[in-house]
Amino acid sequence: MSRLTPSLRQYLLVTGNYWAFTLTDGALRMLVVLHFHGLGYSPLAIAMLFLFYEFFGVVTNLLGGWLGARLGLNRTMNLGLALQVVALGMLAVPTAWLSVPLVMAAQGLSGIAKDLNKMSAKSSIKLLVPGARQGRLYRWVALFTGSKNALKGVGFFLGGALLAWLGFRGTVVAMAAVLLVFFIGSLVLLKQDLGKAKVKPKFRDIFSKSRQVNVLSAARLFLFGARDVWFVVALPVYLSTVFGWDFWQVGGFLALWIIGYGIVQALAPAVTGRRNGILPDGRSACLWAAALAVLPAAIALALAAGVTPMLSVVGGLLVFGALFAVNSSLHSYLIVAYAKEDGVSLDVGFYYMSNAVGRLIGTLLSGWLFQAYGLAACLWVSSAFVALAAFIALGLPKVQGAPPLEPGPESD
């Protein structure tokens, strides 16, 4: 570690914190799903347990960016780790005490912790890369985002394995203990005052004044609403009822999908042309979203035409995952590139607030549309949402301050 540059050491610390948090986040979700599935709850009822998790993500991202700019990103990141330890501790009670209100409250606290941690970690990267090294910034953001999602999938498997080995209570205690170690390490090693604004922002500054951040945030809202409108509730229930898959098959398939999705996210810079000296801009975001918009409609048409559901849904989901991963990675880079350096967490927090709103809308629509009209309705709405994201992205500029790159692997 002593041979590494200070910025790289900090990047590794931030990434390590986020990896540890993500593993517990994915495992906790699987633990809750498995526990309440065993109690006989329907998939829709189980999904409703996570509404507080999504709702508080909206509030946390909006306020968390302001807190990060005033207090420093190291403090908000550590606060996120501490709150996750508390959330896990809330669930370390006798099984008979695990009521729905308690689990929903713990999930709400975990949602606050997750978004504090994510906002802080992604904002930090902006400050650890010199402004002229946009190629490196894109690569670091893509690797960070992709590895996080891959580990979330690993967390699904981890949650199931630990549940079988240690039981529910033993698992949450073990995860809380491990995360506490990372929390203490972060307190000692993470750079002080990282991301603290030179002038303390006022509360009204939580709303972005940057046109490009606002446009990108609107596109992000519809992009993630398009994913969750069929992925959160409709798809798992469809796989279970139409294909006859048991819970482990559904959970295992979705976990593998998320891991693959994360890998593609990490490789997005190579896919979008970074090695040829090309950095993504608003036009890139529009074109990739337009390509993605076709896919849910194509799956819906294939189902209507009588194409085998296994081929149309599962095959379409794999292609959707790859295209969506590139879109998500592009957006993650653009928000870090567009955000102003002083008080970066304000712009990043506002952006991820829009992301959380999209997820919340998608989650609610996923349950209602599937229950009322079936999977095809969810797919058509998904396609319309992505088309809106592509249209909104037309208003995005090129990345400001990004110098032209020379082709080749050393261009970052």
C-alpha positions as CSV (number, residue, x, y, z in Angstrom):
1,M,0.0,0.0,0.0
2,S,2.9,2.4,0.7
3,R,4.0,2.3,-2.9
4,L,0.6,3.4,-4.2
5,T,-0.3,7.0,-4.8
6,P,-2.4,8.7,-2.1
7,S,-5.4,9.0,-4.4
8,L,-5.3,5.3,-5.3
9,R,-5.0,4.3,-1.6
10,Q,-8.1,6.4,-0.8
11,Y,-9.9,4.9,-3.8
12,L,-9.1,1.4,-2.5
13,L,-10.3,2.3,1.0
14,V,-13.6,3.8,-0.4
15,T,-14.1,0.8,-2.6
16,G,-13.4,-1.7,0.2
17,N,-15.9,0.0,2.4
18,Y,-18.5,-0.1,-0.3
19,W,-17.8,-3.7,-1.1
20,A,-18.3,-4.8,2.5
21,F,-21.5,-2.8,2.8
22,T,-22.8,-4.2,-0.5
23,L,-22.2,-7.8,0.5
24,T,-24.2,-7.2,3.7
25,D,-26.9,-5.3,1.8
26,G,-27.5,-8.1,-0.7
27,A,-27.3,-10.8,1.9
28,L,-29.8,-9.0,4.2
29,R,-32.3,-8.7,1.3
30,M,-32.1,-12.4,0.7
31,L,-32.4,-13.2,4.4
32,V,-35.6,-11.2,4.6
33,V,-37.0,-12.7,1.5
34,L,-36.3,-16.2,2.5
35,H,-37.6,-15.7,6.1
36,F,-40.9,-14.3,5.0
37,H,-41.2,-16.7,2.1
38,G,-41.0,-19.5,4.6
39,L,-43.8,-17.9,6.6
40,G,-46.0,-18.1,3.6
41,Y,-46.0,-14.5,2.4
42,S,-46.8,-13.9,-1.3
43,P,-44.0,-12.4,-3.6
44,L,-46.0,-9.2,-3.8
45,A,-46.3,-8.9,0.0
46,I,-42.6,-9.6,0.4
47,A,-41.8,-6.8,-2.1
48,M,-43.9,-4.4,-0.1
49,L,-41.5,-5.0,2.9
50,F,-38.9,-3.1,0.9
51,L,-41.0,0.0,0.2
52,F,-39.5,1.9,3.2
53,Y,-36.0,0.9,1.9
54,E,-36.8,2.6,-1.5
55,F,-38.7,5.5,0.0
56,F,-35.9,6.5,2.4
57,G,-33.5,6.3,-0.4
58,V,-35.2,9.3,-2.0
59,V,-35.0,11.3,1.2
60,T,-31.5,10.3,2.1
61,N,-30.0,11.1,-1.3
62,L,-31.6,14.5,-1.3
63,L,-30.4,15.4,2.2
64,G,-27.2,13.2,2.2
65,G,-25.6,15.3,-0.5
66,W,-26.1,18.4,1.6
67,L,-24.7,16.7,4.7
68,G,-21.7,15.5,2.7
69,A,-20.9,19.0,1.5
70,R,-21.1,20.4,5.0
71,L,-19.6,17.6,7.1
72,G,-17.3,15.9,4.6
73,L,-17.8,12.6,2.7
74,N,-15.7,10.6,5.2
75,R,-18.3,11.3,7.9
76,T,-21.4,10.5,5.8
77,M,-19.7,7.3,4.6
78,N,-18.9,6.3,8.1
79,L,-22.5,7.2,9.2
80,G,-23.8,4.9,6.6
81,L,-21.7,2.0,7.9
82,A,-22.8,2.7,11.5
83,L,-26.5,2.8,10.5
84,Q,-26.2,-0.6,8.7
85,V,-24.7,-2.1,11.8
86,V,-27.6,-0.7,13.8
87,A,-30.1,-2.1,11.2
88,L,-28.6,-5.5,11.4
89,G,-28.7,-5.3,15.2
90,M,-32.4,-4.6,15.1
91,L,-32.9,-7.9,13.4
92,A,-30.7,-9.8,15.9
93,V,-33.7,-10.5,18.1
94,P,-35.5,-13.8,18.8
95,T,-37.3,-15.0,15.7
96,A,-40.7,-14.7,17.4
97,W,-40.1,-10.9,17.6
98,L,-39.5,-10.4,13.9
99,S,-42.7,-8.7,13.1
100,V,-43.5,-6.9,9.8
101,P,-43.2,-3.4,11.3
102,L,-39.8,-4.2,12.9
103,V,-38.5,-5.6,9.6
104,M,-39.8,-2.7,7.6
105,A,-38.2,-0.3,10.1
106,A,-34.9,-2.1,9.8
107,Q,-35.1,-2.0,6.1
108,G,-35.9,1.7,6.1
109,L,-32.8,2.3,8.2
110,S,-30.8,0.1,5.9
111,G,-32.0,2.1,3.0
112,I,-30.8,5.3,4.6
113,A,-27.4,3.6,5.3
114,K,-27.1,2.3,1.8
115,D,-27.7,5.6,0.1
116,L,-25.4,7.6,2.5
117,N,-22.7,5.1,1.7
118,K,-23.2,5.0,-2.0
119,M,-23.5,8.8,-2.4
120,S,-20.3,9.3,-0.3
121,A,-18.4,6.7,-2.2
122,K,-19.3,7.8,-5.7
123,S,-18.7,11.5,-4.8
124,S,-15.3,10.7,-3.4
125,I,-14.1,9.3,-6.8
126,K,-14.5,12.8,-8.4
127,L,-12.1,14.2,-5.8
128,L,-9.5,11.5,-6.2
129,V,-9.0,11.9,-9.9
130,P,-7.4,15.0,-11.5
131,G,-9.8,16.9,-13.7
132,A,-7.7,16.3,-16.8
133,R,-7.7,12.5,-16.4
134,Q,-11.3,11.9,-17.7
135,G,-10.4,8.5,-19.1
136,R,-9.2,7.3,-15.7
137,L,-12.3,8.8,-14.1
138,Y,-14.5,6.8,-16.4
139,R,-12.6,3.6,-15.8
140,W,-12.6,4.0,-12.0
141,V,-16.4,4.8,-11.9
142,A,-17.2,1.8,-14.1
143,L,-15.0,-0.6,-12.1
144,F,-16.5,0.8,-8.9
145,T,-20.1,0.5,-10.0
146,G,-19.7,-2.8,-11.8
147,S,-17.9,-4.5,-8.9
148,K,-20.6,-3.3,-6.5
149,N,-23.4,-4.9,-8.5
150,A,-21.5,-8.1,-9.0
151,L,-20.9,-8.3,-5.2
152,K,-24.6,-7.6,-4.6
153,G,-25.3,-10.8,-6.5
154,V,-22.7,-12.6,-4.5
155,G,-24.4,-11.2,-1.4
156,F,-27.6,-13.0,-2.5
157,F,-25.8,-16.4,-2.4
158,L,-24.0,-15.4,0.8
159,G,-27.3,-14.7,2.5
160,G,-28.8,-18.1,1.6
161,A,-25.6,-20.0,2.6
162,L,-25.2,-18.2,5.9
163,L,-28.9,-18.7,6.7
164,A,-28.5,-22.4,6.2
165,W,-25.3,-22.5,8.3
166,L,-25.9,-20.0,11.1
167,G,-29.6,-19.3,11.0
168,F,-31.2,-15.9,10.7
169,R,-30.1,-14.4,14.0
170,G,-26.5,-15.8,13.8
171,T,-26.2,-14.4,10.3
172,V,-27.2,-10.9,11.1
173,V,-24.9,-10.9,14.2
174,A,-22.0,-12.1,12.1
175,M,-22.5,-9.5,9.4
176,A,-22.9,-6.8,11.9
177,A,-19.6,-7.8,13.5
178,V,-17.7,-7.8,10.2
179,L,-19.1,-4.5,9.2
180,L,-18.2,-3.0,12.5
181,V,-14.5,-3.9,11.8
182,F,-14.7,-2.0,8.5
183,F,-16.3,0.9,10.2
184,I,-13.5,1.2,12.7
185,G,-10.9,0.9,9.9
186,S,-12.6,3.6,8.0
187,L,-12.6,5.9,11.0
188,V,-8.8,5.5,11.2
189,L,-7.7,5.4,7.6
190,L,-10.1,7.5,5.5
191,K,-8.9,11.0,4.6
192,Q,-10.4,13.6,6.8
193,D,-12.7,16.3,5.3
194,L,-12.8,14.6,1.9
195,G,-15.5,16.4,-0.1
196,K,-16.2,19.1,2.4
197,A,-17.3,22.3,0.6
198,K,-15.1,25.4,1.1
199,V,-18.3,27.4,1.7
200,K,-21.0,25.6,3.7
201,P,-24.1,25.2,1.5
202,K,-27.5,26.4,2.6
203,F,-30.3,23.9,2.9
204,R,-32.0,25.3,-0.3
205,D,-28.8,24.1,-2.2
206,I,-30.0,20.5,-2.0
207,F,-31.8,21.1,-5.3
208,S,-29.3,21.2,-8.2
209,K,-28.9,24.5,-10.1
210,S,-27.0,22.8,-12.9
211,R,-29.1,22.2,-16.0
212,Q,-27.0,19.2,-17.1
213,V,-27.3,17.6,-13.7
214,N,-31.1,18.1,-13.8
215,V,-31.5,16.7,-17.3
216,L,-29.3,13.7,-16.4
217,S,-31.3,13.1,-13.2
218,A,-34.6,13.1,-15.1
219,A,-33.2,10.6,-17.6
220,R,-31.9,8.4,-14.7
221,L,-35.4,8.4,-13.1
222,F,-37.0,6.9,-16.1
223,L,-34.1,4.5,-16.8
224,F,-34.3,2.9,-13.4
225,G,-38.1,3.0,-13.3
226,A,-37.9,1.0,-16.6
227,R,-35.8,-1.7,-15.0
228,D,-37.7,-2.1,-11.8
229,V,-41.2,-1.9,-13.4
230,W,-40.7,-5.5,-14.5
231,F,-37.7,-6.7,-12.6
232,V,-38.7,-6.2,-8.9
233,V,-42.0,-8.1,-8.6
234,A,-43.3,-9.1,-12.0
235,L,-40.3,-11.1,-13.2
236,P,-39.8,-13.2,-10.0
237,V,-43.5,-14.0,-9.8
238,Y,-43.6,-14.8,-13.5
239,L,-40.6,-17.2,-13.3
240,S,-42.2,-18.9,-10.4
241,T,-45.7,-19.3,-11.7
242,V,-45.1,-19.8,-15.5
243,F,-41.9,-21.8,-15.4
244,G,-42.6,-23.6,-12.1
245,W,-39.3,-22.6,-10.7
246,D,-38.9,-22.9,-6.9
247,F,-37.5,-20.0,-4.8
248,W,-33.9,-21.2,-5.0
249,Q,-34.0,-21.4,-8.8
250,V,-35.6,-17.9,-9.1
251,G,-33.2,-16.4,-6.5
252,G,-30.1,-18.1,-8.0
253,F,-31.0,-17.0,-11.5
254,L,-31.5,-13.4,-10.5
255,A,-28.3,-13.4,-8.5
256,L,-26.3,-14.7,-11.5
257,W,-28.0,-12.0,-13.6
258,I,-26.9,-9.3,-11.2
259,I,-23.3,-10.6,-11.1
260,G,-23.2,-10.7,-15.0
261,Y,-24.8,-7.2,-15.0
262,G,-22.0,-5.9,-12.7
263,I,-19.3,-7.5,-14.9
264,V,-20.6,-5.7,-18.0
265,Q,-20.8,-2.5,-16.1
266,A,-17.1,-2.7,-15.2
267,L,-16.3,-3.4,-18.9
268,A,-18.5,-0.6,-20.2
269,P,-15.5,1.8,-21.0
270,A,-14.1,-0.7,-23.4
271,V,-17.5,-1.3,-25.0
272,T,-18.2,2.4,-25.5
273,G,-14.9,3.2,-27.1
274,R,-12.6,4.5,-24.3
275,R,-9.6,2.5,-25.8
276,N,-10.1,4.4,-29.0
277,G,-10.0,7.8,-27.2
278,I,-13.7,8.2,-27.1
279,L,-15.5,9.5,-23.9
280,P,-19.3,9.2,-23.6
281,D,-21.4,12.3,-23.7
282,G,-25.1,13.2,-24.0
283,R,-25.3,11.7,-27.5
284,S,-23.9,8.4,-26.2
285,A,-26.5,8.3,-23.4
286,C,-29.3,8.9,-25.9
287,L,-28.1,6.3,-28.4
288,W,-27.6,3.6,-25.8
289,A,-30.9,4.3,-24.2
290,A,-32.7,4.2,-27.6
291,A,-31.1,0.7,-28.3
292,L,-32.4,-0.5,-24.9
293,A,-35.9,0.9,-25.4
294,V,-36.5,-1.6,-28.2
295,L,-35.9,-4.7,-26.1
296,P,-38.8,-4.8,-23.6
297,A,-41.2,-4.1,-26.5
298,A,-39.6,-6.9,-28.5
299,I,-40.1,-9.3,-25.6
300,A,-43.7,-8.3,-25.2
301,L,-44.3,-8.8,-29.0
302,A,-42.5,-12.2,-28.8
303,L,-44.8,-13.3,-26.0
304,A,-47.9,-12.1,-27.9
305,A,-46.7,-14.0,-31.0
306,G,-46.5,-17.3,-29.1
307,V,-42.7,-17.5,-28.9
308,T,-41.6,-19.9,-26.2
309,P,-41.5,-17.9,-22.9
310,M,-38.2,-19.5,-21.9
311,L,-36.6,-18.1,-25.0
312,S,-38.3,-14.7,-25.1
313,V,-38.2,-13.8,-21.4
314,V,-35.0,-15.4,-20.3
315,G,-33.1,-14.7,-23.5
316,G,-34.5,-11.2,-23.6
317,L,-33.6,-10.6,-20.0
318,L,-29.9,-11.5,-20.6
319,V,-29.7,-9.0,-23.5
320,F,-31.6,-6.4,-21.5
321,G,-29.1,-6.8,-18.6
322,A,-26.1,-6.2,-20.9
323,L,-27.6,-3.1,-22.5
324,F,-28.9,-1.8,-19.3
325,A,-25.5,-2.2,-17.6
326,V,-23.8,-0.1,-20.3
327,N,-26.5,2.6,-19.9
328,S,-26.1,2.6,-16.1
329,S,-22.3,2.8,-16.3
330,L,-22.5,5.7,-18.8
331,H,-24.9,7.6,-16.5
332,S,-22.7,6.9,-13.5
333,Y,-19.7,8.4,-15.3
334,L,-21.6,11.4,-16.6
335,I,-22.9,12.5,-13.2
336,V,-19.4,12.4,-11.7
337,A,-18.0,14.3,-14.7
338,Y,-20.8,16.9,-14.7
339,A,-20.8,17.5,-10.9
340,K,-18.9,20.6,-9.7
341,E,-15.9,19.7,-7.6
342,D,-16.6,22.0,-4.6
343,G,-19.5,20.3,-2.9
344,V,-19.6,17.4,-5.3
345,S,-22.0,15.5,-3.1
346,L,-24.8,18.0,-3.7
347,D,-25.0,17.2,-7.4
348,V,-24.4,13.4,-6.9
349,G,-27.0,13.3,-4.0
350,F,-29.6,15.0,-6.1
351,Y,-28.9,12.7,-9.0
352,Y,-29.3,9.5,-6.9
353,M,-32.4,11.0,-5.4
354,S,-33.9,10.8,-8.9
355,N,-32.6,7.3,-9.2
356,A,-34.4,6.3,-6.0
357,V,-37.6,8.0,-7.1
358,G,-37.4,5.9,-10.3
359,R,-36.9,2.7,-8.3
360,L,-39.8,3.5,-6.0
361,I,-42.1,4.2,-8.9
362,G,-41.0,1.1,-10.7
363,T,-41.5,-1.1,-7.6
364,L,-45.0,0.2,-7.1
365,L,-45.9,-0.2,-10.8
366,S,-44.4,-3.6,-11.0
367,G,-46.7,-5.1,-8.4
368,W,-49.9,-3.2,-9.6
369,L,-49.4,-3.7,-13.4
370,F,-48.5,-7.4,-13.1
371,Q,-51.4,-8.2,-10.8
372,A,-53.9,-6.2,-13.0
373,Y,-52.6,-6.8,-16.6
374,G,-49.7,-9.3,-16.6
375,L,-46.1,-9.2,-17.6
376,A,-46.7,-7.7,-21.1
377,A,-48.1,-4.5,-19.6
378,C,-44.9,-4.2,-17.5
379,L,-42.7,-4.6,-20.5
380,W,-44.6,-2.0,-22.6
381,V,-44.3,0.5,-19.7
382,S,-40.6,-0.3,-19.4
383,S,-40.1,0.3,-23.1
384,A,-41.9,3.7,-22.9
385,F,-39.8,4.7,-19.8
386,V,-36.5,4.0,-21.6
387,A,-37.7,5.9,-24.7
388,L,-38.4,8.9,-22.4
389,A,-34.9,8.5,-20.9
390,A,-33.4,8.6,-24.4
391,F,-35.5,11.6,-25.4
392,I,-34.4,13.5,-22.3
393,A,-30.8,12.6,-22.9
394,L,-30.9,14.7,-26.1
395,G,-30.6,17.7,-23.8
396,L,-27.3,16.6,-22.3
397,P,-24.0,18.4,-23.4
398,K,-20.6,16.9,-23.9
399,V,-18.5,16.4,-20.8
400,Q,-17.1,19.8,-19.9
401,G,-13.4,20.0,-19.4
402,A,-12.7,16.6,-20.9
403,P,-9.6,16.8,-23.1
404,P,-9.3,14.7,-26.2
405,L,-7.7,11.3,-25.6
406,E,-5.1,9.6,-27.5
407,P,-6.0,6.1,-28.6
408,G,-4.6,3.2,-26.7
409,P,-4.7,1.6,-23.2
410,E,-2.5,4.3,-21.7
411,S,-4.9,7.1,-22.6
412,D,-6.3,7.3,-19.1
